[in-house]
């Protein structure tokens, strides 16, 4: 009898029953105050590291490479990484009006003139150099929130609210995330954009729609331009 009923109503027979786990994985529409507090702690730790850490060896070269793009539209100084991180990192120096006419800007085989140009930048602006460095770090660290939110949302989509909370906390207190998002470089920015690109692509494949496809393309371009 059940088989005859299924055959007489094929449309109803193909409808899968709703599982209890589907309801358990329903995504909350808003964050609880606890998540905002954890994110605030994460940003606070990044701020403390960005202000207190001494310069890394290649941060001066990052600033010089970014200024060369802003001032002259040239991408060949510090060309081992895409331009987006350098553009963001050097924006405070560019807005302040730092000059980018390097006396040591010449290429030879296996030469890296960006490090000499970075030293020249520091020598030319001994009082303002620290502002350039800290300002660039502060601009870059804010993008870590994109990675934190994406980890929370993607894990919640897949495995429920508990998994989303665990992924969120792991991102916010991961030593690698804290380290590379508090200095001038491409690693932290590329990680945030990369996770967002993968998640947006997954969503566009799971539920195809033009807005989702557009978001996926935007984050793919950003991630490719950051690393």
LINHU-V299334 format. One record per pair of residues at least 24 apart in sequence whose ideal C-beta (glycine too) atoms are under 7 Angstrom apart, sorted by the first residue. I is the first residue (numbers start at 1). J is the second residue. Records with the same first field share a line. If there is no record, write none. Layout:
BEGIN
I=J + J
END
This chain:
BEGIN
24=160
25=160
27=156 + 157
28=161
35=168
38=168 + 169 + 172
39=145 + 148 + 172
42=144 + 148 + 172
45=178
46=141 + 144 + 178 + 181 + 182
49=178 + 182
50=134 + 137 + 138 + 141 + 182
51=134
53=182 + 183
55=133
56=183
59=133 + 183 + 184
60=118 + 119 + 121 + 122
61=114 + 115 + 118
62=86 + 89 + 184 + 185
63=89 + 90 + 93 + 118 + 121 + 132 + 136
64=114 + 117 + 118 + 121
65=114
66=90
67=93 + 94 + 98 + 100
68=100
70=94
71=100
72=100
77=113 + 114 + 117
78=114
81=186 + 227
82=224 + 225 + 226 + 227
83=225
84=222 + 225 + 226
85=140 + 185 + 186 + 189 + 226
88=139 + 140
89=136 + 139 + 140 + 184
90=136
91=139
92=131 + 132 + 135 + 136
93=132
96=128
98=125 + 132
99=124
136=184
137=182 + 183 + 184
140=181 + 184 + 188 + 189
141=181 + 182
143=189 + 192
144=177 + 181 + 188 + 192
146=192 + 196
147=171 + 191 + 192 + 195
148=172
150=195 + 196 + 199
151=195
153=199
154=199
186=226 + 227
189=226
190=223 + 226 + 227
193=219 + 222 + 223 + 226
194=223
197=223
END
